[in-house]
């Protein structure tokens, strides 16, 4: 039986005066004994060496040395596991080890949210950071955008995570394994001890964490604890109503955000109106958009001329695309007529068909009679338009091209487009987000939503959303064109469809807004709008301008493309249109319509 201990945290006085300071680093403490202990452990440590023959380990504290002897040499252990004979000096380490076997003697629970913890210090940290009125007053001095509730969290960020910190050569940790060839024949190096542990476990099989229940292996203890919580229901700290369990709060929040579309906290940029659901996304935005000029260009180690400011981009370049890398596993394919290169043969085939009109097989779609150049374009069309593929719906067990995440009876399921439409009334999740946002923030009345218009011409067309404005004879058609409809349509078909919908409502001014919620191409990436919430706000602004009776349209049939690429082949050629890609385009649109 698992015991549940109540939270008995002592409330500390808020007016603690720290009179004594360290003369070396300036940190302040409440008592002089704390200063002496700090200097002894941090600035002038006496290293204690393990006296076992052949062992060169050194530690600053006696307890750490005793823990090493108990765990590694099985000497002087105070706690011994009866299942696997592991030895430990500290009780906390022994209890963490018992979790691997599913042994939980007692739990500490929070009075505020009834969340369980296996250790009292974890509960203390949880109450301090989650239920105490602490603001994020500790900002990163390197102006990377990160802010924290406590000074200790800021210190850990400065030591390990801040990408704008100054790094000296002495700060790097080198892999000591012989024949370690990671970067151009050089041994692996990093400034993060956790990254070094993951490297040793993943690349050299040293320090792997093994699950005693299913023999699964993980690079670090966090991955093992996450596995135990998710797959064996052991040590879970965060529970979702759909049945999913997690050990770390980060994975739990990502699950709430992605599976349930729940925003737990918005992170706002202090230098622009951008908002993000994830703090790491905000840090990356500040780093590359606002502080990009402070970053040094990273050169390719093989001197091929490639430059970037992102470490991930350089790793991907070296691994997949660098022509001078002799250890590259994947074969790079080059176009015969230009400098385009890729590692995917289908991408090269599609590139030749689109850019050079190469002599490749023309495939006719048996469902819609459209022709496609290359198997890659044909397969993408089949999956996206006709929903045909090898993926299986967990509800109706039919094969389809794309699955959608949804919650049914508190269970997360991946279902096909047909089942998703029947349950939610929307074709896709992104369409649901956009339509519900428009319902909440726009004053107009919805006349049709994914239904046949059936007007004067009685044609079988179903726009995504049809708004009738309260003032004036004006109709707004909002089309949610995911991924710009690049492979789903042709400009002649789109023009005919819009012209026929205009004929359905004679006597009305018609405005078509083609809204793309996904990525698009734009030459200046700093001005490109990537955040969906920012796109939705701009959409509402355009809808309000178009529905205002004071603004007279230049034509009874108006067309506006929002967040489309200029080189998109389905852009209208016989109907004049306006293109809104950035906030500057929106301001110009407002000035023209005043």
C-alpha positions in Angstrom: 0.0 0.0 0.0 1.3 3.4 -1.0 1.4 6.0 1.9 0.4 9.6 1.1 2.1 12.3 3.1 0.6 15.7 3.4 2.5 18.8 2.5 4.1 20.1 5.7 6.3 22.9 4.3 7.5 25.5 6.7 6.7 29.1 5.6 9.9 31.2 5.5 9.9 34.8 6.3 9.9 37.0 3.2 12.1 39.7 4.8 15.3 37.6 5.1 18.4 39.9 5.4 21.6 38.5 3.9 24.3 40.5 5.6 27.3 38.5 4.8 28.8 38.3 1.3 31.5 36.3 -0.4 34.5 38.5 -1.2 35.4 36.4 -4.3 32.1 36.3 -6.2 29.8 38.7 -4.3 27.1 36.2 -3.4 25.3 37.1 -0.2 24.3 34.8 2.7 22.3 34.9 5.9 24.9 33.4 8.2 28.8 33.6 8.2 29.0 29.8 8.4 27.2 29.7 5.0 29.9 32.0 3.6 32.7 29.7 4.9 31.0 26.6 3.5 30.4 28.3 0.2 34.1 29.4 -0.1 35.3 25.9 0.9 33.1 24.0 -1.6 33.1 26.4 -4.6 36.3 28.5 -4.6 38.8 26.4 -2.6 37.7 22.8 -2.7 39.8 20.1 -1.3 39.6 17.2 -3.8 39.1 13.8 -2.2 40.5 11.0 -4.3 39.2 7.4 -4.3 41.8 5.1 -2.7 40.8 2.0 -4.7 43.6 0.8 -7.0 43.0 1.8 -10.6 40.3 4.3 -9.8 41.1 8.0 -10.4 37.8 9.6 -9.4 37.9 12.8 -7.3 35.1 14.5 -5.4 34.7 17.8 -3.5 32.5 16.3 -0.7 32.9 13.3 1.5 29.3 12.2 0.9 29.9 12.1 -2.9 33.0 10.0 -2.4 31.2 7.6 -0.1 28.3 7.4 -2.7 30.9 6.6 -5.4 32.5 3.8 -3.4 29.1 2.3 -2.5 27.7 2.4 -6.0 30.9 1.5 -8.0 33.0 -0.6 -5.6 30.2 -1.8 -3.3 32.0 -0.6 -0.2 30.2 0.9 2.9 26.8 0.9 1.3 23.9 1.8 3.6 21.1 0.8 1.1 21.2 -2.4 -1.0 18.5 -3.3 -3.6 17.1 -6.8 -2.9 16.2 -7.2 -6.6 19.3 -6.4 -8.5 21.9 -6.0 -5.7 22.7 -2.3 -6.5 24.5 -0.5 -3.6 23.8 3.2 -2.6 25.0 5.6 0.1 22.2 8.1 -0.1 18.6 7.2 0.7 17.3 9.5 -2.1 19.3 7.7 -4.7 18.1 4.4 -3.5 14.5 5.4 -3.7 15.0 6.8 -7.2 16.4 3.4 -8.1 13.4 1.5 -6.6 11.2 3.4 -9.0 12.8 1.4 -11.8 11.4 -1.8 -10.2 8.0 -0.2 -9.6 8.5 0.1 -5.8 6.8 3.2 -4.3 6.6 3.3 -0.5 5.2 6.8 0.0 4.0 9.8 -1.9 4.1 13.5 -1.1 1.1 15.4 -2.5 0.4 19.1 -3.0 -2.5 20.7 -1.1 -3.1 23.1 -4.0 -3.4 20.8 -7.0 -3.2 17.3 -5.4 -0.2 16.3 -7.5 1.9 13.4 -6.3 5.7 13.4 -5.8 8.0 10.6 -4.7 10.4 13.1 -2.9 9.8 15.9 -0.5 12.3 18.2 -2.1 10.5 17.8 -5.5 7.3 18.9 -3.7 9.1 21.9 -2.1 10.4 23.0 -5.5 6.9 22.5 -7.1 5.2 24.6 -4.4 7.8 27.3 -4.7 7.7 27.7 -8.5 4.0 26.9 -9.2 1.9 28.1 -6.3 4.0 30.9 -4.8 3.4 34.4 -6.2 6.7 34.7 -7.9 7.1 36.8 -11.1 9.8 36.1 -13.7 12.1 38.9 -12.4 15.4 37.2 -13.3 16.1 38.0 -16.9 19.1 36.7 -18.9 21.8 39.4 -19.1 22.7 38.2 -22.6 19.3 39.4 -23.9 18.4 36.0 -25.3 14.7 36.5 -24.2 14.7 34.0 -21.3 13.4 34.9 -17.9 13.1 32.9 -14.7 11.4 32.9 -11.3 14.5 32.1 -9.2 18.1 33.0 -9.3 19.2 29.4 -9.3 17.2 28.7 -12.5 18.9 31.7 -14.2 22.3 30.4 -13.1 21.6 27.0 -14.7 20.5 28.7 -17.9 23.7 30.8 -18.0 25.9 27.8 -17.4 24.3 25.4 -19.9 21.5 26.7 -22.1 22.1 30.3 -23.1 23.2 30.3 -26.7 24.5 34.0 -26.5 26.9 33.4 -23.6 30.6 33.8 -24.2 32.3 30.4 -24.4 36.1 30.0 -23.9 38.0 27.0 -25.0 38.5 25.9 -21.4 34.7 25.6 -21.0 34.5 22.7 -23.4 34.4 19.1 -22.2 36.2 16.6 -24.5 35.2 13.0 -24.9 37.9 10.8 -23.4 37.0 7.7 -25.4 39.7 6.6 -27.8 38.9 6.7 -31.5 36.0 9.0 -30.9 35.4 10.6 -34.3 32.5 13.0 -34.2 33.3 16.2 -36.1 35.7 15.9 -39.0 37.7 13.3 -37.2 37.9 15.3 -33.9 36.5 14.0 -30.6 33.1 15.1 -29.4 33.1 18.3 -27.3 30.4 20.3 -25.5 29.9 22.7 -22.7 26.9 20.7 -21.2 27.6 17.8 -18.9 24.2 16.4 -19.7 25.0 16.4 -23.5 28.2 14.6 -22.8 26.4 11.9 -20.8 23.9 11.5 -23.7 26.8 11.2 -26.2 28.6 8.5 -24.1 25.4 6.5 -23.7 24.2 6.8 -27.3 27.5 6.6 -29.3 29.7 4.5 -26.9 27.1 2.6 -24.9 28.5 3.9 -21.6 26.1 4.8 -18.8 23.0 3.5 -20.5 19.8 3.5 -18.4 18.0 0.2 -18.7 14.4 -0.5 -17.8 14.2 -3.6 -15.5 10.6 -4.3 -16.7 11.0 -4.4 -20.5 14.8 -4.1 -21.1 14.4 -0.8 -23.0 17.5 1.4 -23.0 17.8 5.2 -22.7 20.6 7.8 -22.8 19.8 9.4 -19.4 17.7 8.9 -16.3 15.1 11.5 -17.4 14.4 9.4 -20.5 14.0 6.3 -18.4 11.7 8.0 -15.9 9.6 9.4 -18.8 9.4 5.8 -20.2 8.3 4.4 -16.8 5.6 7.0 -16.5 4.3 6.7 -20.0 4.5 2.9 -20.6 4.4 1.4 -17.1 2.4 4.0 -15.1 5.3 4.3 -12.5 6.4 7.6 -11.1 4.0 9.7 -13.1 3.7 13.3 -12.0 1.3 14.8 -14.5 -1.9 13.2 -15.6 -4.2 14.1 -18.6 -7.9 13.4 -18.8 -7.3 11.4 -22.0 -5.3 8.8 -20.0 -1.7 9.9 -20.9 0.8 10.2 -18.1 4.1 12.1 -18.0 7.1 12.6 -15.8 8.3 15.9 -17.0 6.2 19.1 -17.1 7.6 20.1 -20.5 6.3 16.9 -22.2 2.9 17.3 -20.4 2.5 20.9 -21.6 3.4 19.9 -25.2 0.8 17.1 -25.1 -1.8 19.6 -23.8 -0.8 22.0 -26.5 -0.6 19.6 -29.5 -3.3 17.0 -28.7 -5.9 19.2 -27.0 -5.0 22.6 -28.6 -4.7 24.1 -25.2 -2.5 27.2 -24.6 -1.2 27.0 -21.0 0.9 30.2 -21.2 1.6 32.7 -23.9 5.2 34.0 -24.2 5.3 37.5 -25.6 8.3 39.1 -27.3 9.3 42.4 -25.7 10.6 43.8 -29.0 7.7 43.0 -31.4 4.1 41.8 -31.1 5.0 38.1 -31.7 3.6 35.6 -29.2 4.6 31.9 -28.8 3.2 28.9 -27.0 6.6 27.6 -26.1 9.4 29.5 -24.2 12.1 27.8 -26.4 10.3 29.1 -29.5 10.5 32.6 -28.0 14.2 32.2 -27.2 14.9 31.1 -30.7 12.9 34.0 -32.1 14.8 36.6 -30.1 18.1 34.9 -30.8 17.8 34.7 -34.6 15.3 37.6 -35.5 16.3 40.4 -33.1 19.8 39.4 -32.0 21.0 37.7 -35.3 23.6 40.4 -35.9 25.3 39.4 -32.6 25.8 35.8 -33.7 28.9 34.7 -35.4 28.6 32.8 -38.7 29.4 29.1 -38.4 31.7 27.8 -41.2 31.5 24.4 -42.6 34.4 22.3 -41.1 35.0 20.8 -44.6 35.5 24.4 -46.1 32.8 24.1 -48.7 31.7 27.7 -48.3 28.5 27.1 -46.5 27.7 29.6 -43.7 24.9 29.7 -41.1 24.1 31.0 -37.7 22.2 27.9 -36.6 24.1 24.9 -35.1 21.3 22.5 -36.2 21.5 23.7 -39.8 25.2 23.2 -39.8 24.8 19.6 -38.4 22.2 18.8 -41.1 24.4 20.3 -43.8 27.4 18.3 -42.8 25.5 15.1 -42.4 23.3 15.3 -45.6 24.4 18.0 -48.1 28.1 18.8 -47.8 29.8 17.8 -51.0 33.2 17.6 -49.4 32.3 15.4 -46.5 33.9 12.0 -47.1 31.9 10.3 -44.4 28.5 11.3 -45.7 26.2 8.3 -45.5 23.5 9.5 -48.0 24.2 9.9 -51.7 23.7 13.5 -52.9 21.9 13.7 -56.3 22.6 16.7 -58.5 20.5 18.3 -61.3 22.1 18.1 -64.7 20.8 21.6 -65.8 21.3 23.7 -62.6 23.0 23.7 -59.2 20.0 22.1 -57.4 20.9 19.0 -55.2 19.0 16.7 -53.0 19.3 13.3 -51.3 15.8 12.2 -52.3 15.4 10.8 -55.9 11.7 11.7 -55.9 12.5 15.4 -55.1 15.0 15.5 -57.9 12.5 14.0 -60.3 9.9 16.5 -59.3 12.4 19.4 -59.6 13.2 18.4 -63.2 9.6 18.1 -64.1 8.6 21.5 -62.6 11.7 23.6 -63.4 13.1 22.1 -66.6 10.1 20.2 -68.0 12.2 17.0 -68.2 11.2 14.0 -70.2 9.7 11.9 -67.4 6.6 9.8 -67.1 3.2 11.7 -67.1 0.9 10.0 -64.7 -2.9 10.5 -65.1 -5.0 10.4 -61.9 -7.8 7.8 -62.3 -10.0 9.7 -59.8 -9.9 13.3 -61.2 -8.2 12.8 -64.7 -5.5 15.4 -63.9 -2.0 14.8 -65.1 1.1 14.9 -62.9 4.8 14.9 -63.8 6.6 12.3 -61.6 5.5 9.8 -59.1 6.3 12.2 -56.2 3.8 14.8 -57.2 1.2 12.1 -58.0 1.5 10.4 -54.6 1.3 13.8 -52.8 -1.9 14.6 -54.8 -3.4 11.2 -54.0 -2.8 11.5 -50.3 -3.8 15.1 -50.0 -6.8 15.4 -52.4 -8.3 12.0 -52.5 -7.2 10.8 -49.0 -5.8 7.5 -50.3 -2.9 5.9 -48.6 -1.7 3.1 -46.3 -2.5 4.8 -42.9 -5.3 3.1 -40.9 -8.1 5.0 -39.0 -8.4 3.8 -35.4 -12.2 4.4 -35.5 -13.5 3.0 -38.8 -10.4 1.0 -39.7 -10.4 2.3 -43.2 -7.2 3.1 -45.1 -6.5 6.8 -45.8 -3.8 9.2 -46.7 -3.7 11.4 -43.6 -4.7 10.9 -39.9 -6.0 13.6 -37.5 -5.6 13.6 -33.7 -8.8 13.9 -31.7 -10.2 13.0 -28.3 -13.0 10.4 -28.0 -14.2 9.3 -24.5 -11.0 10.7 -22.9 -8.8 8.7 -25.3 -6.5 10.2 -27.9 -7.2 8.6 -31.3 -5.8 9.1 -34.8 -8.8 9.1 -37.2 -9.4 9.7 -40.9 -10.8 12.9 -42.5 -14.3 11.5 -42.8 -14.6 10.5 -39.1 -13.1 13.8 -38.1 -15.6 15.7 -40.2 -18.5 13.7 -38.7 -17.4 14.2 -35.1 -16.3 17.8 -35.2 -18.0 19.3 -38.3 -14.6 20.4 -39.7 -12.4 18.8 -42.3 -9.1 19.3 -40.4 -7.9 20.5 -37.0 -6.4 23.7 -38.4 -9.8 24.6 -40.1 -11.5 24.2 -36.7 -9.0 26.6 -35.1 -9.4 29.2 -37.8 -13.2 29.1 -38.0 -13.7 29.2 -34.2 -11.3 32.1 -34.0 -13.3 34.0 -36.6 -16.6 33.2 -34.7 -15.1 34.7 -31.6 -13.4 37.8 -33.0 -15.5 38.9 -36.0 -18.9 40.6 -35.8 -20.3 39.3 -39.1 -23.0 36.6 -39.4 -22.1 33.2 -40.9 -24.5 32.4 -43.7 -22.9 29.1 -44.8 -20.1 27.0 -43.4 -18.9 24.1 -45.6 -22.4 23.9 -47.2 -23.8 24.3 -50.7 -24.6 27.9 -51.5 -27.6 27.0 -53.8 -28.2 30.5 -55.1 -29.4 31.7 -58.5 -27.3 29.4 -60.5 -27.8 26.5 -58.1 -24.2 25.2 -58.6 -22.7 22.5 -56.3 -20.0 24.7 -54.6 -19.3 24.6 -50.9 -17.1 27.5 -49.6 -15.3 26.9 -46.3 -17.0 29.9 -44.6 -19.5 32.4 -46.1 -20.1 35.7 -44.2 -23.0 38.1 -44.8 -22.2 41.6 -43.5 -24.7 43.3 -41.3 -24.3 46.7 -43.1 -24.4 46.9 -46.9 -24.8 44.3 -49.6 -21.5 42.5 -49.4 -20.5 38.9 -49.0 -17.2 37.5 -47.8 -16.0 34.1 -48.8 -13.2 32.9 -46.5 -11.3 30.0 -48.0 -8.8 28.2 -45.7 -6.2 27.0 -48.2 -3.9 24.7 -46.3 -0.3 24.7 -47.7 -1.5 27.2 -50.4 -3.4 24.4 -52.2 -0.2 24.0 -54.3 -1.0 20.4 -55.4 -4.8 20.5 -55.0 -6.0 22.8 -57.7 -5.3 24.7 -61.0 -5.7 28.4 -61.5 -8.3 27.9 -64.2 -10.4 25.7 -61.9 -10.1 28.3 -59.1 -11.1 31.2 -61.4 -14.2 29.3 -62.7 -15.2 28.4 -59.1 -14.9 32.0 -57.9 -16.7 33.3 -60.9 -19.6 30.8 -60.5 -19.9 31.7 -56.8 -20.2 35.3 -57.7 -23.0 34.5 -60.1 -24.9 32.7 -57.3 -25.5 36.1 -55.5 -26.4 38.8 -58.0 -26.6 42.3 -56.7 -23.9 41.7 -54.0 -20.3 42.7 -53.9 -18.3 39.6 -53.4 -14.8 39.4 -51.6 -12.8 36.2 -51.7 -10.1 35.9 -49.0 -7.8 33.0 -49.6 -6.1 32.4 -46.3 -3.1 30.1 -45.9 -2.4 29.1 -42.3 0.8 27.2 -43.1 4.3 28.1 -44.3 5.0 30.2 -47.4 8.0 31.6 -49.3 9.1 35.2 -48.8 12.5 36.7 -49.6 13.0 38.6 -46.3 12.6 36.1 -43.5 12.7 38.7 -40.8 9.4 40.1 -42.1 7.8 36.8 -42.7 4.8 35.9 -40.5 5.2 32.4 -39.0 3.0 32.5 -35.9 -0.6 31.3 -36.5 -2.1 33.7 -34.0 -0.5 36.7 -35.6 -1.9 35.5 -39.0 -5.4 35.2 -37.5 -5.2 38.7 -36.1 -4.3 40.0 -39.5 -7.1 38.0 -41.1 -9.6 39.6 -38.7 -8.3 43.1 -39.7 -8.7 42.4 -43.4 -12.2 41.0 -42.8 -13.2 44.1 -40.8 -11.9 46.4 -43.6 -13.7 44.5 -46.3 -17.0 44.4 -44.4 -17.0 48.1 -43.6 -19.6 49.8 -45.8 -17.5 53.0 -45.9 -14.9 51.2 -47.9 -16.1 50.8 -51.5 -14.4 48.1 -53.4 -12.8 48.9 -56.8 -14.5 45.9 -58.4 -17.7 43.9 -57.6 -15.5 40.8 -57.4 -12.4 41.2 -55.2 -9.7 38.6 -54.5 -7.2 38.8 -51.7 -4.4 36.2 -51.1 -3.1 36.1 -47.6 0.3 34.4 -46.9 0.7 33.0 -50.4 4.0 32.6 -52.2 4.4 34.8 -55.2 5.5 31.9 -57.4 2.4 29.8 -56.6 1.0 28.4 -59.8 -2.6 28.6 -58.8 -2.7 32.4 -58.4 -5.4 33.9 -60.6 -4.3 35.2 -64.0 -7.6 36.6 -65.3 -8.9 38.1 -62.0 -7.0 41.0 -60.4 -6.0 40.3 -56.8 -4.1 41.8 -53.8 -1.3 39.9 -52.0 -0.8 40.3 -48.2 2.4 38.6 -47.0 3.7 40.9 -44.2 2.5 43.6 -41.8 3.7 46.2 -44.2 1.4 44.8 -46.9 -1.5 45.0 -44.4 -0.7 48.7 -43.7 -0.6 49.5 -47.4 -4.0 47.6 -47.8 -5.5 49.7 -45.0 -4.3 53.0 -46.6 -5.7 52.1 -50.0 -9.1 51.3 -48.5 -9.5 54.4 -46.4 
